[in-house]
Amino acid sequence: MEPTPKPSSPLRVALSWLVVLVPLGWGVVQSVMKSLPLFRG
């Protein structure tokens, strides 16, 4: 018999996404900033 899953807290889900998206966004911004000189000529 499988245990019934507990519902997730919206606050916990939002915080989990922030933990993932903040470093990801920072990395994307850094990559774009460092690649700009390549395209400016």
C-alpha distances in whole Angstrom, upper triangle without the diagonal:
4,7,9,12,15,19,21,25,27,30,27,27,31,32,29,31,35,34,34,36,39,40,39,42,44,44,45,48,49,49,51,53,54,54,57,60,59,59,62,65
4,6,9,12,15,18,21,24,26,24,23,27,28,26,28,31,30,30,33,35,36,35,38,40,40,41,44,45,45,47,50,50,51,53,56,55,56,59,61
4,6,9,12,15,18,21,23,21,21,25,25,24,26,29,28,28,31,34,34,34,37,39,39,40,43,44,44,46,48,49,50,52,55,55,55,58,60
4,7,9,12,16,19,21,19,19,23,24,22,24,27,27,27,29,32,33,33,35,38,38,39,41,43,43,45,47,48,49,51,54,54,54,57,59
4,6,9,12,15,17,15,15,19,20,18,20,23,23,23,26,28,29,29,31,34,34,35,37,39,40,41,43,45,45,47,50,50,50,53,56
4,6,9,12,15,13,13,17,18,17,19,22,22,22,25,27,28,28,30,33,33,34,36,38,39,40,43,44,45,47,50,50,50,52,55
4,7,9,12,11,11,14,16,15,17,19,20,21,23,25,27,27,28,31,32,32,34,37,37,38,41,42,43,44,48,48,48,50,53
4,6,9,7,7,10,12,11,13,16,16,17,19,21,23,23,25,27,28,29,31,33,34,35,37,39,40,41,44,45,45,47,50
4,5,5,6,9,10,11,13,14,16,17,18,20,22,23,24,26,28,29,30,32,33,34,36,38,39,40,44,44,44,46,49
4,5,5,6,9,10,11,12,14,16,16,18,21,21,22,24,26,26,27,30,31,32,34,36,37,38,41,42,42,43,47
4,5,5,6,9,10,11,12,14,15,16,19,20,20,22,24,25,26,28,30,31,32,34,36,37,40,41,41,42,46
4,5,5,6,9,10,11,13,14,15,18,19,20,22,23,24,26,28,29,30,32,34,35,36,40,40,41,42,45
4,5,5,6,9,10,11,12,14,16,17,18,20,22,22,24,26,27,28,30,32,33,34,38,38,38,40,43
4,5,5,6,9,10,10,12,15,15,16,18,20,20,22,24,25,26,28,30,31,32,35,36,36,38,41
4,5,5,6,9,10,10,13,14,15,17,19,20,21,23,25,26,27,29,30,32,35,36,36,38,41
4,5,5,7,9,10,12,13,14,16,18,19,21,22,23,25,27,28,29,31,34,35,35,37,40
4,5,5,6,8,11,11,12,14,15,16,18,20,21,22,24,26,27,28,32,32,32,34,37
4,5,5,6,9,10,10,12,14,15,16,18,20,21,22,24,25,27,30,31,31,33,36
4,6,6,7,9,11,12,13,15,16,18,19,21,22,24,25,27,30,31,31,33,36
4,6,6,6,9,11,11,13,15,16,17,19,21,22,23,25,28,28,29,31,34
4,6,5,6,8,10,10,12,14,15,16,18,20,21,22,26,26,26,28,31
4,5,5,6,9,10,11,12,14,16,17,18,20,21,24,26,26,28,31
4,5,5,6,9,10,10,12,14,15,16,18,20,23,24,25,26,29
4,5,5,6,9,10,11,12,14,16,17,19,22,22,23,25,27
4,5,5,6,9,10,11,12,14,15,17,20,21,21,23,26
4,5,5,6,9,10,11,12,14,16,18,20,20,22,25
4,5,5,6,9,10,11,12,14,17,18,19,21,23
4,5,5,6,9,10,11,12,16,16,16,18,21
4,5,5,6,9,10,11,14,15,16,17,20
4,5,5,6,9,10,13,14,15,16,19
4,6,5,6,9,11,12,13,15,17
4,5,5,6,10,10,10,12,15
4,6,5,8,10,11,12,14
4,6,7,8,10,11,13
4,6,5,7,9,11
4,5,5,6,9
4,5,5,7
4,6,6
4,5
4
